[in-house]
Amino acid sequence: MSELVVKPHEAGLVRLFKLNMRPEEARFLNEPGAAAQALGVGSLDETQIEVFPVTDLEELGLPGYLREGLGVPEQHIDAEKLRKVEGWVMVVRSRAFGGRAAELRPGAKLELIGTYAEEGVDWTPAPEPLEAESAKPYSAQRIPPRQARAEARRKGGIVFAVVMALVVAGVLWLIL
């Protein structure tokens, strides 16, 4: 499968592009529709695209950003290759395509660095069922109805007393 082909309902992939262009051209890709045009596709969810200079990542760097910011497992990251990347980059998550299939046709100024899989959730069942007394239905301690009513009256009385004190204080403040 080509890294430039987006399958229908694709999820969990991150494509990283190096932008071989001037900073003002790279900044322009944050404008509505500009990233889609640069990738040669119809439309994209702009909230799932990031365009920034690598220097913004400071000591974290691209390897750290992919690992900690996007959840890419360490074993999928070629840290040495990513540390050599300079200038501006564009990150495109699978959700940017809204579940639609697409074939990316990036312009000459976009260079695909790589496609990375975000760490997924492990849905395998636990080896043995979890059993706890508190997890059983209706296992919580029930309060007797009289005690519940008494507690509700007490709380209501406190709220009433506070409100009345505020009203009296307000009337006295207006009079004086």
C-alpha positions in Angstrom: 0.0 0.0 0.0 1.3 3.4 -0.9 1.7 5.9 2.0 -0.1 8.5 -0.2 -3.3 6.5 -0.4 -5.9 7.1 2.3 -8.3 4.2 2.7 -11.9 4.8 3.6 -12.4 5.1 7.3 -8.7 5.1 7.9 -7.8 5.8 11.6 -4.8 6.1 13.7 -2.2 7.2 11.1 -0.1 10.3 11.1 1.6 11.5 8.0 4.6 13.8 8.4 5.7 16.1 5.6 8.8 18.3 5.3 7.9 21.6 3.7 10.6 22.7 1.3 9.4 26.3 1.1 9.9 29.8 2.5 8.5 30.3 6.0 5.8 32.7 4.7 4.6 30.0 2.2 4.6 27.4 5.0 2.6 29.7 7.3 0.1 30.1 4.5 -0.8 26.4 4.7 -2.6 27.3 8.0 -5.2 29.2 5.9 -8.5 27.4 5.2 -8.2 25.1 2.2 -4.5 25.7 1.6 -3.3 22.4 3.0 -5.9 20.5 1.0 -4.7 22.2 -2.1 -1.1 21.5 -1.3 -1.9 17.8 -0.9 -4.0 17.7 -4.0 -7.2 16.6 -2.3 -10.7 18.2 -2.2 -11.1 19.2 1.4 -9.7 18.4 4.9 -10.6 18.9 8.5 -8.2 21.8 9.3 -8.3 21.0 13.0 -6.4 17.7 12.2 -3.5 19.4 10.5 -0.6 21.2 12.1 2.0 23.3 10.3 5.0 24.5 12.3 8.7 25.1 12.3 10.7 22.2 13.9 12.5 24.8 16.1 9.2 25.3 18.0 9.6 21.9 19.5 12.9 23.0 21.1 14.6 20.1 23.0 11.6 17.8 22.5 12.3 17.5 18.8 10.3 15.6 16.2 10.9 12.2 17.8 9.6 13.4 21.1 6.6 15.2 19.5 5.6 12.0 17.7 6.1 9.9 20.8 4.6 12.1 23.5 2.3 14.4 21.5 0.8 12.0 19.0 1.2 8.6 20.8 3.4 6.9 18.2 5.2 4.0 19.8 9.0 4.3 20.2 9.8 1.4 18.0 8.1 3.0 15.0 10.2 6.2 15.2 13.5 6.6 13.4 14.9 9.2 15.8 18.2 9.7 13.9 16.3 10.5 10.7 13.9 12.8 12.4 16.6 14.8 14.2 18.0 15.8 10.8 14.8 17.4 9.7 15.0 21.2 9.7 12.7 24.0 8.7 8.9 23.6 8.6 6.8 20.4 8.8 3.1 19.5 8.3 1.4 16.8 10.4 -1.7 15.3 8.9 -3.8 12.9 11.0 -6.2 10.3 9.4 -9.2 12.2 10.9 -8.4 15.1 8.5 -9.9 13.1 5.7 -13.3 12.6 7.5 -13.4 8.9 6.8 -13.2 9.4 3.0 -10.8 7.6 0.7 -8.2 9.9 -1.0 -5.1 9.7 -3.0 -2.6 12.4 -2.0 -0.8 14.2 -4.7 1.5 16.6 -2.8 3.2 19.4 -4.7 6.9 19.4 -5.3 7.5 21.5 -2.2 6.1 18.8 0.1 8.2 15.7 0.9 6.7 12.8 2.8 9.0 12.0 5.7 6.9 9.1 6.9 3.6 7.6 7.9 3.3 6.6 11.6 0.7 4.6 13.4 -0.6 6.0 16.6 -0.7 3.6 19.6 -4.0 1.9 19.7 -6.1 0.7 22.6 -5.5 -2.9 23.6 -9.0 -4.4 23.5 -7.9 -7.9 24.5 -9.9 -9.2 27.4 -8.3 -9.5 30.9 -7.0 -13.0 31.5 -9.4 -13.5 34.4 -12.6 -11.5 35.2 -12.3 -8.8 37.8 -14.4 -9.6 40.8 -15.0 -7.1 43.6 -17.8 -6.9 46.1 -18.4 -3.2 45.2 -18.8 -4.1 41.5 -21.8 -6.2 42.1 -25.2 -4.6 41.4 -27.1 -3.1 44.4 -24.0 -3.6 46.6 -23.9 0.0 47.8 -25.1 0.6 51.4 -28.6 1.9 51.4 -29.7 4.8 53.6 -33.0 4.2 55.4 -35.7 6.5 54.1 -36.2 8.3 57.5 -32.5 9.1 57.6 -32.5 10.3 54.0 -35.5 12.6 54.7 -33.9 13.9 57.9 -30.6 14.7 56.1 -32.5 16.4 53.3 -34.4 18.6 55.8 -31.2 19.5 57.6 -29.5 20.6 54.3 -32.6 22.5 53.3 -32.8 24.3 56.6 -29.1 25.3 56.3 -29.7 26.7 52.8 -32.9 28.5 53.9 -31.0 30.1 56.9 -28.1 31.3 54.7 -30.5 32.8 52.1 -32.6 34.5 54.8 -29.4 35.9 56.5 -28.3 37.4 53.1 -31.8 38.9 52.6 -31.8 40.5 56.0 -28.2 41.7 55.5 -29.2 43.3 52.2 -32.3 45.0 53.7 -30.2 46.4 56.6 -27.6 47.6 54.2 -30.2 49.5 52.1 -31.8 51.0 55.2 -28.5 52.2 56.7 
